[in-house]
Amino acid sequence: MSLNNNIKLGQHWLKNRDILNEIAALAGDGKLCVEIGPGLGFLTSSLLRRFKNVIAVEYDDRLALNLPKSFPGTGLEVVHGDFLEYDFAGVDAPYAIAGNIPYYITSPIIEKVLSLEVLPERVVLLIQKEVAERILSDKETVLSLFVKNRARVSAGPVVKAAEFTPPPKVDSQVIVMEPHAPEVSDEVFDLIRKGFLAPRKKLVHNLSGLKPRDDLMRILESVGVSPDVRPGDLHLEDWAKLYQKIYS
């Protein structure tokens, strides 16, 4: 596969062994790790030092065919397919998930791994730094609220673009997620999605179809929220209170 094709697929190879080992260490150690998009196997090598078995899900057919040849006699299983379609039914706990993931499918991957029926103990992803910062920020987005609703999330190391081949246009950062049961219900999260239909507008405007404007303003004040608030200013507990007031 050519570098041009790699770029189209969002593939940028990280070769710095110290960083790769740090990512693997953040994933932990144990029986099993599922790796997203192993590519040429640089992270795979570090994971195999810490986990007895690694299931590597690779979309590219040539990479999937060649990867096992690099790790003969190990606990590596390579699955040729799209990670977003990978069936975790045969994956038993405890396990971890790790990967250097393409920027353009970051949100779908995070949504998948945090919605699994049998949750991993830990998820360690190398993603675009700007996206990592938005997830970790107090200024919320739908994605950050989704993550915080379903996982304890923390920041890992920042990885400069120059560490990759070919180098992407932006820096990357590791995030570590420890999944748990959702803190708020799907119904509350439906309200969150409605509230973010126009993120830059006031929340009263976005929720205007649910209640008259004056009623919404009174509800916001009753839960200690300014009537001028925008959706990014509210945290999970605020949305839960709003849901109770709006639908009670």
N, C-alpha and C positions, 0 to 999 in steps of 0.2 A: 504494500500500500504506500502511495506517495505521500509526501508531506502536505501537498495541496488537498488530498482527500482527507487526511487527518484533520486539517483545519476546518474543512466543511463539516466534519462530525464533531467538532469541538474538542478534539484530542490534543492535549499538550502534555508531553512526557516530563515528569519530575524525576530527576536522577540523583539528587542530593541524598546520599545514603543516611546522613545524620537526621535529616528532616523525615525521610521515609520511616526510619526506625522510631522516631518520636510519634509519628502518626500511628504506627502499629502498637506502640506502648500505650497510647491513649485508648486504643480499642480494648486493651486488657490482654488476657491470655486465657487459654482454656481449651475446650473441646472443638469449637467450631466458629469460624468467621465467614460470612458471606461478603465477597468483594464485588463491588460494582465497577464494571468496565476495567478489567486488569490491564488491557493493552499489551505492552511488551513485558509485563511482569515485574516491574521495579518494586512496587508496593507489595506484590504477591510474595516476593522473596522475604521481605521483612515480616509479613504476617505469618509465613510458614515457620519462622523461628519462634513464634509465640503461641500459635494455635496448632493443635494436632491435625485438624482438617480445615481446609479452605475450599469453599465453593465459589468459583470465579465465574461471573456471568458476563460474557463478552458478546457484543452485537456483531462485530466484524468477523466474517467467516475465516479469513486467513489468519488473523490473530488467534481466534479460538482453536484453529487446527494446530498452530505452531506452539502455543503456550505450554502444553503438557511436555513437549520435548525438552523444555528448559528445566523441568523439575521432576525428573524420573525418580521413582521410588519414594515419593513424598505423599502426603495426604491431600494432594490437590485434585479437585474435580472441576473440570471446565465445562460450563454449560453455554452452548451457542444459542443466543437469543437476546431479546430486548428485556432489560431488567424490569421495565414497567409492566411487562406481561409475565414475568417469572412467578411461578406458583410456589408459595412458601409452605404449602400443605405438608410436604415431607421434611420440613426443617423443624427439628425439636429443640426446645429450650434446654439449657441456656446457650445462647449464641450472641454474636456481635455482628455488626454490619460496618464496613469501611469502604471508602472509595475516593478517588480523585475524579469528580464528576463533571460532565460537560455543563457549562454555564446555562445553556439554553433550556435544559430540562431540570434545573435545580428544584423548582417548586413541585413539579409532579413527583420527583423522587422522594422529597421530604414528606409529602402527603402520603405516599404509599407506605414508607417504612414506619411512620407513626400511626398508621391505621391498620396494621396487621393484626390478625386475630391472636397470634402468639407473638408478643412483643419481644424484640431483642433487648438484652441487658444494656447495650450501649451502641450508639451510632456515631461514627466519626467520619465526617465528610470534609473534603477540601473543596471549597467553593469560592466564588468571586468575593473579594474582600468587601465590596460595597454591599452585597447581599447579606453577608455575615453581620456587618455593622447594623443593617436595618433589623435583622432578627434580634440582635442583642440590645437594641436601643429601647429607651423608654418611650420614644415616639413610635406608636404602633402602626402596623399594617395588618392586612388580613393574614399574611404569611406569618408574621411575628406572633400574632395572637394564636394562630393555629399551633405553632410550635410550643408556645408557652402553656397552652391548654393541655398539651399531651406529653410534655417532656420537661425535665430540668435541663437547661441549656447553658453552656459555658463556652468561653473563647479559648481557642488553641492558638498556635503560632501563626504569625503572618508570613507568607511565602512570596518573595519578590518575583515579578514576572521573569526576570533574568535567569531564574533557577529552572525554567522550563525549556524544552525543545519541542517545537518552535515556541518562542516566548509569546504569551498572549499580550493583549494591549493593556491589561490591568493586573494588579497584584491579586493574590488569593489569600484566603485565611481558612484555618481549620475551625470547625465548630464541633463540639461534643454534646450529644443529646442522650439523656438517660430517660427513656420512655416510661410513662405511667398511664393509668386510666385517666380519661378526660376529666378536667375539673368542672367544666360547664357542659350542659347538654347540647345535642345537635340543634335543638330548637333555639337555644341562646345563640348558637353560632350562625344560624340562619338570619337572626336579627343583626349580628355583626356584619354579615355580607351585605345586607340591605343598607346598613349604615355607611358602608364604604363604596356605595355605587358612584358617588362623586366625592373622592377623598378630600378635595380642597374646599368643598362647600361646608357650610355649617350643618351639624347633625340634624337640626330641626328641619332643614330643607330635605335631607335625604330620607327622613322618616315621615314625611308629610302625608304619605298615603295610609299610614296606620292610625293616626289620630289627628284631630284638628290642631292647628299650630299652637293655639293658646294652651290646650291641654298638654301638648308635648313640652312646652316651656315650663309649665307647672311641675310636670313629672321630673324633668331634669333638675329643677331646683330642689325638689323633694329628696333626691338622692345625692345632693351636694355637688351638682355639676352645673357649670355656668350655661345659660341659654345660648351663649355664643360659641360653645365648644365645637371643635371639629372632631371627626371620628378618630383621628390618630392620637388624640389626647386622652382617650379612655382606655382603661386597662380591663382585664377579664372580670374582676369583681364589679366594676362599674356597669359593664354590659349585663351581668347577671341580675343586678338590682334593677336596671332599666327594664329588662324582660319581665320581671315580676310585676312592676308597676304598669307597664303597657298592656299586659295580657291578663291582669287580675280582674 
